[in-house]
Amino acid sequence: MTATTFPFSGSPEATCYTTRNIMEGRHSILLVVHDSNGDWQFLPGTVVETEDGVAVHLFHIVEEHSEVHELRDLPAGWAAERISESHPWERYVWADS
Protein backbone atom coordinates (compact mmCIF):
# COMPACT_ATOMS: atom_id res chain seq x y z
CA MET A 1 0.00 0.00 0.00
CA THR A 2 1.46 3.34 -1.04
CA ALA A 3 0.51 6.87 -0.02
CA THR A 4 -1.49 7.17 -3.26
CA THR A 5 -3.53 4.04 -2.46
CA PHE A 6 -4.02 4.71 1.26
CA PRO A 7 -7.83 4.64 1.66
CA PHE A 8 -8.09 7.06 4.63
CA SER A 9 -7.54 10.80 4.41
CA GLY A 10 -4.62 12.12 6.37
CA SER A 11 -1.28 10.57 7.09
CA PRO A 12 -0.79 6.80 7.14
CA GLU A 13 1.55 7.51 10.06
CA ALA A 14 -1.16 9.17 12.15
CA THR A 15 -1.44 7.64 15.61
CA CYS A 16 -4.55 5.62 16.37
CA TYR A 17 -5.56 3.54 19.34
CA THR A 18 -6.37 -0.15 19.57
CA THR A 19 -5.60 -3.17 21.76
CA ARG A 20 -2.86 -5.76 21.89
CA ASN A 21 -5.45 -8.49 21.29
CA ILE A 22 -6.57 -6.87 18.04
CA MET A 23 -3.00 -6.34 16.85
CA GLU A 24 -2.16 -9.97 17.68
CA GLY A 25 -5.28 -11.30 15.93
CA ARG A 26 -7.06 -12.59 19.04
CA HIS A 27 -9.99 -10.12 18.84
CA SER A 28 -11.90 -8.62 15.94
CA ILE A 29 -12.55 -4.93 15.44
CA LEU A 30 -16.21 -4.46 16.33
CA LEU A 31 -16.21 -0.77 17.29
CA VAL A 32 -14.53 2.10 15.43
CA VAL A 33 -14.58 5.59 16.88
CA HIS A 34 -13.49 8.69 14.96
CA ASP A 35 -13.65 11.10 17.86
CA SER A 36 -14.38 14.82 17.65
CA ASN A 37 -10.63 15.56 17.82
CA GLY A 38 -10.08 13.46 14.70
CA ASP A 39 -8.41 10.55 16.51
CA TRP A 40 -9.28 6.99 15.51
CA GLN A 41 -9.92 4.08 17.89
CA PHE A 42 -10.28 0.49 16.71
CA LEU A 43 -11.75 -1.57 19.52
CA PRO A 44 -13.20 -5.02 20.26
CA GLY A 45 -16.54 -3.61 21.44
CA THR A 46 -15.96 -4.79 25.00
CA VAL A 47 -14.37 -3.23 28.06
CA VAL A 48 -10.68 -2.57 27.43
CA GLU A 49 -8.27 -2.52 30.33
CA THR A 50 -5.78 0.35 30.22
CA GLU A 51 -2.81 -2.01 30.11
CA ASP A 52 -4.18 -3.68 26.95
CA GLY A 53 -4.33 -0.41 24.99
CA VAL A 54 -1.69 0.40 22.38
CA ALA A 55 -0.99 3.30 20.05
CA VAL A 56 -0.09 2.34 16.48
CA HIS A 57 0.14 4.01 13.09
CA LEU A 58 -3.16 4.09 11.21
CA PHE A 59 -1.33 2.35 8.37
CA HIS A 60 -0.96 -0.84 10.44
CA ILE A 61 -4.70 -1.09 11.15
CA VAL A 62 -5.66 -0.34 7.55
CA GLU A 63 -3.13 -2.81 6.16
CA GLU A 64 -4.04 -5.68 8.50
CA HIS A 65 -7.81 -5.11 8.78
CA SER A 66 -9.24 -4.42 5.33
CA GLU A 67 -12.78 -4.51 6.73
CA VAL A 68 -12.26 -1.00 8.12
CA HIS A 69 -11.68 0.45 4.64
CA GLU A 70 -15.41 1.02 4.26
CA LEU A 71 -15.25 3.38 7.27
CA ARG A 72 -12.68 5.71 5.68
CA ASP A 73 -15.37 8.40 5.30
CA LEU A 74 -16.63 8.14 8.90
CA PRO A 75 -16.92 11.77 10.05
CA ALA A 76 -15.15 13.02 13.16
CA GLY A 77 -17.52 12.69 16.12
CA TRP A 78 -19.02 9.44 14.78
CA ALA A 79 -18.64 5.74 15.50
CA ALA A 80 -19.45 2.50 13.72
CA GLU A 81 -20.24 -0.78 15.41
CA ARG A 82 -21.10 -4.33 14.40
CA ILE A 83 -22.16 -7.41 16.30
CA SER A 84 -19.61 -9.68 14.64
CA GLU A 85 -17.35 -9.81 11.60
CA SER A 86 -20.25 -11.15 9.52
CA HIS A 87 -22.59 -8.26 10.38
CA PRO A 88 -22.68 -4.85 8.67
CA TRP A 89 -21.38 -1.70 10.32
CA GLU A 90 -23.98 0.54 11.99
CA ARG A 91 -22.90 4.20 12.01
CA TYR A 92 -24.02 6.73 14.63
CA VAL A 93 -23.03 9.98 16.29
CA TRP A 94 -20.57 9.21 19.08
CA ALA A 95 -22.01 10.35 22.41
CA ASP A 96 -18.69 11.62 23.75
CA SER A 97 -18.17 14.04 20.85
Secondary structure, DSSP 8 states (H G I E B T S, - for coil): --TTT-SSSS-TT-EEEEEHHHHTTSS---EEEE-TTS-EEEE-SS---GGGEEEEEHHHHHHH-GGGGGGTT--TTEEEE-SSTTS--EEEE-TT-
